[in-house]
Amino acid sequence: MLKFLYCILALFATLTVFGQENDNIQDRMACEYARTKKTAKVWQDYLKQFPNGMCSFEAKSELDEIGGVSNVGESAVDKVSVGVTEVNGAVDSASVTTIIKSGSPAVKRCYDKALLSNPNLKGKISVTILINGKGRVESIDILEDTLKNVDITRCVKGIFSRLRFPKSDRDSTKITFNLDFN
């Protein structure tokens, strides 16, 4: 009877080690695949399957660095689109649009991070910025937020508060735009 228990124990230990070894092999293979593809989607898939895997730190670093864009120029995850709807002031509308759109890659990185914990996150944020005659942002107001994600809202405010606009002879210019996350 004792030999039987030892055999069962040895079999269990072998299966456990084999199971862990198999997990390590899958982790290693998934990591190598992500390294060759170098897209946000593949790194996100890796983190979903192996949140504490051997390449989890590398995956997070890669996602921060590439900001959700694949190596062939396609969006690997959902996108952020910017639409300037209204400019009230002396600042040129085309310049404003270009400057606002220059902040979209940073907003996309915030969105990509939020997608890791909520892959179905979609919505719209309507923003109004008041800039002074020196081209500096004086205030940012969120008019509408269907996304309802405090981290992205904070990120949006931080990014757009640092932008610099052309100087104008007026006291202030009001800019209203939408950010669509889909």
C-alpha positions as a Markdown table, in Angstrom:
| # | Residue | x | y | z |
|---|---|---|---|---|
| 1 | Met | 0.0 | 0.0 | 0.0 |
| 2 | Leu | 2.9 | 2.3 | 0.8 |
| 3 | Lys | 4.5 | 1.7 | -2.6 |
| 4 | Phe | 1.1 | 2.5 | -4.2 |
| 5 | Leu | 1.0 | 5.9 | -2.4 |
| 6 | Tyr | 4.6 | 6.7 | -3.4 |
| 7 | Cys | 3.7 | 5.9 | -7.0 |
| 8 | Ile | 0.7 | 8.1 | -6.9 |
| 9 | Leu | 2.6 | 10.9 | -5.3 |
| 10 | Ala | 5.5 | 10.6 | -7.9 |
| 11 | Leu | 2.9 | 10.6 | -10.7 |
| 12 | Phe | 1.2 | 13.7 | -9.3 |
| 13 | Ala | 4.6 | 15.5 | -8.9 |
| 14 | Thr | 5.6 | 14.6 | -12.5 |
| 15 | Leu | 2.3 | 15.9 | -13.9 |
| 16 | Thr | 2.6 | 19.1 | -11.8 |
| 17 | Val | 6.1 | 19.8 | -13.0 |
| 18 | Phe | 5.1 | 18.9 | -16.6 |
| 19 | Gly | 2.1 | 21.3 | -16.4 |
| 20 | Gln | 4.3 | 24.1 | -15.1 |
| 21 | Glu | 6.9 | 23.4 | -17.7 |
| 22 | Asn | 4.2 | 23.4 | -20.4 |
| 23 | Asp | 3.0 | 26.8 | -19.1 |
| 24 | Asn | 6.6 | 28.1 | -19.3 |
| 25 | Ile | 7.0 | 26.9 | -22.8 |
| 26 | Gln | 3.7 | 28.6 | -23.9 |
| 27 | Asp | 4.8 | 31.8 | -22.1 |
| 28 | Arg | 8.1 | 31.7 | -23.9 |
| 29 | Met | 6.6 | 31.0 | -27.3 |
| 30 | Ala | 4.0 | 33.8 | -26.9 |
| 31 | Cys | 6.7 | 36.2 | -25.8 |
| 32 | Glu | 8.9 | 35.3 | -28.8 |
| 33 | Tyr | 5.9 | 35.8 | -31.1 |
| 34 | Ala | 5.1 | 39.2 | -29.6 |
| 35 | Arg | 8.8 | 40.2 | -30.1 |
| 36 | Thr | 8.7 | 39.3 | -33.8 |
| 37 | Lys | 5.3 | 41.0 | -34.5 |
| 38 | Lys | 5.9 | 44.1 | -32.4 |
| 39 | Thr | 2.3 | 45.3 | -32.4 |
| 40 | Ala | 0.2 | 46.7 | -29.5 |
| 41 | Lys | -2.5 | 44.1 | -30.2 |
| 42 | Val | -0.1 | 41.1 | -29.8 |
| 43 | Trp | 1.5 | 42.6 | -26.7 |
| 44 | Gln | -2.0 | 43.2 | -25.2 |
| 45 | Asp | -2.9 | 39.6 | -26.0 |
| 46 | Tyr | 0.3 | 38.4 | -24.4 |
| 47 | Leu | -0.5 | 40.3 | -21.2 |
| 48 | Lys | -4.1 | 39.0 | -21.1 |
| 49 | Gln | -2.8 | 35.4 | -21.3 |
| 50 | Phe | 0.3 | 35.9 | -19.1 |
| 51 | Pro | -0.2 | 38.9 | -16.8 |
| 52 | Asn | 2.8 | 37.9 | -14.7 |
| 53 | Gly | 4.7 | 36.1 | -17.5 |
| 54 | Met | 8.4 | 36.2 | -18.2 |
| 55 | Cys | 7.9 | 39.1 | -20.7 |
| 56 | Ser | 5.1 | 41.1 | -18.9 |
| 57 | Phe | 7.4 | 44.0 | -18.0 |
| 58 | Glu | 8.8 | 44.1 | -21.6 |
| 59 | Ala | 5.2 | 44.0 | -22.9 |
| 60 | Lys | 4.1 | 47.0 | -20.8 |
| 61 | Ser | 7.2 | 48.9 | -21.8 |
| 62 | Glu | 6.6 | 48.1 | -25.5 |
| 63 | Leu | 3.0 | 49.2 | -25.2 |
| 64 | Asp | 4.1 | 52.5 | -23.6 |
| 65 | Glu | 6.7 | 53.0 | -26.4 |
| 66 | Ile | 4.7 | 52.1 | -29.5 |
| 67 | Gly | 1.5 | 53.7 | -28.2 |
| 68 | Gly | -0.8 | 51.2 | -29.9 |
| 69 | Val | 0.6 | 51.6 | -33.5 |
| 70 | Ser | 1.9 | 48.5 | -35.4 |
| 71 | Asn | 5.2 | 48.5 | -37.2 |
| 72 | Val | 3.4 | 48.7 | -40.6 |
| 73 | Gly | 1.6 | 51.9 | -39.8 |
| 74 | Glu | -1.9 | 50.5 | -39.0 |
| 75 | Ser | -3.7 | 51.0 | -35.8 |
| 76 | Ala | -3.4 | 47.8 | -33.9 |
| 77 | Val | -6.2 | 48.7 | -31.5 |
| 78 | Asp | -9.1 | 51.0 | -31.5 |
| 79 | Lys | -8.6 | 54.6 | -32.5 |
| 80 | Val | -9.0 | 58.2 | -31.3 |
| 81 | Ser | -10.3 | 60.7 | -33.7 |
| 82 | Val | -10.2 | 64.5 | -33.2 |
| 83 | Gly | -12.7 | 66.9 | -34.6 |
| 84 | Val | -12.4 | 70.7 | -34.1 |
| 85 | Thr | -15.9 | 72.0 | -34.2 |
| 86 | Glu | -15.6 | 75.6 | -33.3 |
| 87 | Val | -13.0 | 78.4 | -32.9 |
| 88 | Asn | -14.1 | 81.7 | -31.5 |
| 89 | Gly | -11.3 | 84.2 | -31.6 |
| 90 | Ala | -8.5 | 85.7 | -33.7 |
| 91 | Val | -6.4 | 82.5 | -33.9 |
| 92 | Asp | -6.4 | 80.8 | -37.3 |
| 93 | Ser | -8.7 | 77.8 | -37.4 |
| 94 | Ala | -6.3 | 75.6 | -39.4 |
| 95 | Ser | -3.5 | 76.3 | -36.9 |
| 96 | Val | -5.8 | 75.4 | -34.0 |
| 97 | Thr | -6.8 | 72.1 | -35.7 |
| 98 | Thr | -3.2 | 71.2 | -36.3 |
| 99 | Ile | -2.2 | 71.9 | -32.7 |
| 100 | Ile | -5.1 | 70.0 | -31.3 |
| 101 | Lys | -4.4 | 67.0 | -33.5 |
| 102 | Ser | -0.8 | 67.1 | -32.3 |
| 103 | Gly | -2.0 | 66.0 | -28.9 |
| 104 | Ser | -3.9 | 63.0 | -30.2 |
| 105 | Pro | -1.0 | 60.5 | -30.1 |
| 106 | Ala | -0.5 | 61.1 | -26.4 |
| 107 | Val | -4.3 | 60.8 | -25.9 |
| 108 | Lys | -4.2 | 57.5 | -27.8 |
| 109 | Arg | -1.5 | 56.2 | -25.5 |
| 110 | Cys | -3.8 | 56.9 | -22.5 |
| 111 | Tyr | -6.6 | 55.2 | -24.3 |
| 112 | Asp | -4.5 | 52.2 | -25.2 |
| 113 | Lys | -3.6 | 51.8 | -21.5 |
| 114 | Ala | -7.2 | 52.0 | -20.5 |
| 115 | Leu | -8.1 | 49.4 | -23.1 |
| 116 | Leu | -5.9 | 46.9 | -21.3 |
| 117 | Ser | -8.3 | 46.8 | -18.3 |
| 118 | Asn | -11.5 | 47.6 | -20.3 |
| 119 | Pro | -11.3 | 46.3 | -23.9 |
| 120 | Asn | -14.9 | 47.5 | -24.7 |
| 121 | Leu | -14.2 | 51.1 | -23.7 |
| 122 | Lys | -15.8 | 53.5 | -26.3 |
| 123 | Gly | -17.3 | 57.0 | -26.2 |
| 124 | Lys | -16.8 | 60.7 | -26.7 |
| 125 | Ile | -15.3 | 63.6 | -24.8 |
| 126 | Ser | -16.3 | 67.1 | -25.8 |
| 127 | Val | -13.8 | 69.7 | -24.7 |
| 128 | Thr | -13.6 | 73.5 | -24.5 |
| 129 | Ile | -10.3 | 75.2 | -24.2 |
| 130 | Leu | -9.9 | 78.9 | -23.4 |
| 131 | Ile | -6.5 | 80.3 | -24.5 |
| 132 | Asn | -5.2 | 83.7 | -23.7 |
| 133 | Gly | -3.6 | 86.3 | -26.1 |
| 134 | Lys | -0.2 | 84.8 | -25.4 |
| 135 | Gly | -1.3 | 81.4 | -26.7 |
| 136 | Arg | -1.4 | 79.7 | -23.4 |
| 137 | Val | -4.2 | 77.5 | -22.1 |
| 138 | Glu | -6.1 | 79.2 | -19.3 |
| 139 | Ser | -8.9 | 76.7 | -18.7 |
| 140 | Ile | -10.2 | 73.3 | -20.0 |
| 141 | Asp | -13.8 | 72.3 | -19.5 |
| 142 | Ile | -15.3 | 68.9 | -20.3 |
| 143 | Leu | -18.7 | 69.6 | -21.8 |
| 144 | Glu | -19.7 | 65.9 | -22.4 |
| 145 | Asp | -18.1 | 62.6 | -21.4 |
| 146 | Thr | -19.7 | 59.4 | -22.5 |
| 147 | Leu | -16.5 | 57.5 | -22.0 |
| 148 | Lys | -16.8 | 58.0 | -18.2 |
| 149 | Asn | -13.1 | 57.1 | -17.5 |
| 150 | Val | -11.5 | 59.4 | -15.0 |
| 151 | Asp | -8.0 | 58.4 | -16.0 |
| 152 | Ile | -8.5 | 59.3 | -19.7 |
| 153 | Thr | -10.3 | 62.6 | -18.7 |
| 154 | Arg | -7.4 | 63.5 | -16.5 |
| 155 | Cys | -5.0 | 62.6 | -19.3 |
| 156 | Val | -6.9 | 64.7 | -21.8 |
| 157 | Lys | -6.8 | 67.7 | -19.5 |
| 158 | Gly | -3.1 | 67.3 | -18.9 |
| 159 | Ile | -2.1 | 66.9 | -22.5 |
| 160 | Phe | -4.2 | 69.8 | -23.8 |
| 161 | Ser | -3.2 | 72.2 | -21.0 |
| 162 | Arg | 0.4 | 72.0 | -22.1 |
| 163 | Leu | -0.2 | 72.9 | -25.7 |
| 164 | Arg | 0.9 | 76.3 | -27.1 |
| 165 | Phe | -1.2 | 78.2 | -29.6 |
| 166 | Pro | -0.3 | 81.2 | -31.8 |
| 167 | Lys | -0.5 | 84.6 | -30.0 |
| 168 | Ser | -3.4 | 86.8 | -30.9 |
| 169 | Asp | -4.4 | 90.4 | -30.5 |
| 170 | Arg | -7.5 | 89.4 | -28.6 |
| 171 | Asp | -7.7 | 88.7 | -25.0 |
| 172 | Ser | -8.9 | 85.1 | -25.4 |
| 173 | Thr | -9.9 | 82.4 | -27.9 |
| 174 | Lys | -12.4 | 79.7 | -27.2 |
| 175 | Ile | -11.9 | 76.3 | -28.9 |
| 176 | Thr | -14.4 | 73.5 | -28.8 |
| 177 | Phe | -13.6 | 70.0 | -30.1 |
| 178 | Asn | -14.6 | 66.3 | -29.7 |
| 179 | Leu | -12.5 | 63.3 | -29.1 |
| 180 | Asp | -14.1 | 60.1 | -30.3 |
| 181 | Phe | -12.8 | 56.9 | -28.8 |
| 182 | Asn | -13.8 | 53.9 | -30.9 |
